[in-house]
Amino acid sequence: MKSEASVVAMEYNPNNLLSALISELKLKNDAALSRALEVAPPVISKIRHRRLPVGASLLIRMQEISDLSIRELRGLMGDRRNKFRISDKQFKPKQPVS
């Protein structure tokens, strides 16, 4: 059985990512992070409260300003998947309703 610490370490938690970025970039708070990432402050707040996922474009921007790899950034937020797969349904054209 896994210990509680290892289960917690594997959980998705974007707060770890945001806090690590603030520390890495030597910023004061979320407002400074939003300026560095060139996003509106509510975006950071929504990510912290898990109402908005960390999107690909934001993850790339985080990589650009921090020099951390995408894999490291995903690891910081608890995403341990080796590959990210998109559903086949996203590529199929919609069938007309008859």
C-alpha positions, 0 to 999 in steps of 0.5 A: 500500500502506498504511503500518504506522502507518495499519494499526495506527491502524485496528485495534480496540484497547479499551486505547486507549479505557480509557487515554484515559478514565483520562487524560481523567478524571484517574484513577490506574488501572483500579480508579479507572476501574471505580469511576467507571463503576460496574462491577466491576474484573474487567470492565475487566480482561476488556476489556483482555485482549479477553475481553469486548467493550465493550458498548452500556451501558458505552459509554453510561456512558463517554459520560455520565461523560466528555462525549465523544461515542459516535463519539469513544469508538468512534474511540478504540478503533478502531471506524471503522464509520459504522453498526452493523447488527444481524443479521436473524437476531436478530429472527426467531423460532425455528422449531419443530423438527418 
